[in-house]
Amino acid sequence: MTRDFEATPEQLFRAHTDPALFARWVGPDTTVTRIEHWEARTGGSWRYVSVHDGTEYGFHGCFHEVRPDRIVQTFTFEGDPDGVALETLWFEDLGDGRTRLRAQSLVDSFESRDAWLRSGMEVGVEDGYAKLERVLSDGAV
């Protein structure tokens, strides 16, 4: 996935590593996110819970590498504990206060990829990035 933002790489990096900011924008519009654990550093780990209509959905992972231009982490939806993805996020400075975010998620099979796409993950990512744009524009980052 690729998306350009009206923000600096530093702002996007902070939005992905500051737990309070992350909770404000991640996921679909219909969810509220609660951070359970968050160590945004190389070797750290994380866990959050998204709540939709009273139902909780847990997610967790490990930060393999955290640096200003790139984050590498695992991502596991706890409803499918064997479905671990390796995610890499790149923050590319486009100049003039604009940044391109590139995100790649690697899963173990085409079947897993297709199941993630059928799950509605794409809607959650699109809603989340739209919320991120609002968080960035309101000056919170």
C-alpha positions in Angstrom: 0.0 0.0 0.0 1.2 3.5 -0.7 -0.3 6.8 0.5 1.0 10.4 0.4 0.4 12.6 3.5 0.6 16.4 4.1 3.1 15.8 6.9 6.8 15.4 7.5 8.4 12.0 7.9 8.9 12.8 11.6 5.2 13.5 12.1 4.2 10.2 10.4 6.9 8.3 12.4 5.5 9.8 15.7 2.0 8.9 14.7 3.1 5.3 14.4 5.2 5.1 17.5 3.4 7.3 20.1 0.7 5.0 21.6 -1.8 7.8 22.4 -1.6 9.1 18.8 -1.7 5.6 17.3 -4.9 4.8 19.2 -6.6 7.9 17.8 -6.3 6.8 14.2 -5.8 3.1 13.8 -8.6 0.9 12.4 -12.1 1.4 11.0 -14.2 4.5 12.0 -16.6 2.2 13.9 -13.9 1.0 16.4 -12.3 2.5 19.5 -8.7 1.3 20.2 -7.2 0.7 23.7 -3.5 0.3 23.9 -2.6 -2.6 26.3 1.2 -2.5 25.9 3.5 -0.4 23.7 7.3 -0.4 23.4 8.0 1.3 20.0 11.7 0.4 19.9 13.9 -2.1 18.2 13.2 -5.4 20.1 10.0 -4.0 21.7 6.5 -5.4 21.5 2.9 -4.1 21.4 -0.7 -5.1 22.0 -3.9 -3.3 21.4 -7.6 -4.1 21.5 -10.1 -2.6 19.1 -13.7 -2.5 20.4 -16.7 -2.6 17.9 -20.3 -2.7 19.2 -19.0 -4.1 22.6 -16.9 -6.9 21.0 -13.2 -6.8 21.6 -10.6 -7.8 19.0 -7.0 -8.2 20.1 -3.9 -7.6 18.0 -0.2 -8.0 19.0 3.3 -8.0 17.6 7.0 -7.3 18.0 9.0 -4.4 16.7 11.9 -5.8 14.9 13.4 -2.5 13.8 12.3 1.0 14.7 14.1 3.9 13.0 13.0 7.3 11.7 12.7 6.2 8.1 11.4 2.6 8.6 9.5 0.3 11.0 9.6 -3.5 10.7 7.1 -5.4 12.9 5.0 -8.5 13.2 1.2 -8.2 13.2 -1.1 -10.9 14.6 -4.9 -10.8 14.9 -5.5 -12.9 18.0 -8.6 -14.4 16.3 -6.2 -16.1 13.9 -3.1 -16.7 16.0 -1.3 -18.6 13.3 -1.7 -15.8 10.8 1.4 -13.7 11.5 2.3 -11.0 9.0 5.7 -9.3 8.7 5.1 -5.6 8.1 7.5 -3.0 6.8 6.6 0.7 6.8 8.8 3.2 4.9 8.5 7.0 5.4 9.8 8.7 2.3 10.4 12.5 2.4 8.8 14.1 -0.7 9.8 17.6 0.4 7.6 20.6 1.1 6.2 18.9 4.2 4.9 15.8 2.3 5.7 12.2 3.0 5.0 9.0 1.1 4.1 6.1 3.4 4.7 2.7 1.8 3.5 -0.4 3.7 4.1 -4.0 2.9 2.6 -7.0 4.7 4.1 -10.5 4.1 2.0 -13.5 5.0 2.8 -17.2 4.5 0.5 -18.0 1.6 -1.8 -16.7 -1.1 -4.7 -18.2 0.9 -3.7 -16.2 4.0 -3.5 -13.0 1.9 -6.9 -13.6 0.4 -8.4 -14.3 3.8 -7.0 -11.0 5.2 -8.5 -9.1 2.2 -11.9 -10.8 2.7 -11.8 -9.9 6.4 -12.4 -6.2 5.7 -8.8 -5.3 6.5 -8.7 -2.9 3.5 -11.6 -0.9 4.8 -9.9 -0.6 8.2 -6.7 0.5 6.7 -8.4 3.1 4.5 -10.6 4.4 7.4 -7.5 4.5 9.6 -5.4 6.5 7.1 -8.3 9.0 6.6 -8.4 9.4 10.4 -4.6 9.8 10.4 -4.9 12.6 7.9 -7.4 14.4 10.2 -5.1 13.9 13.2 -2.2 15.4 11.3 -4.3 18.3 10.0 -5.6 19.2 13.5 -2.0 19.7 14.7 -2.0 16.9 17.2 1.3 15.6 15.8 
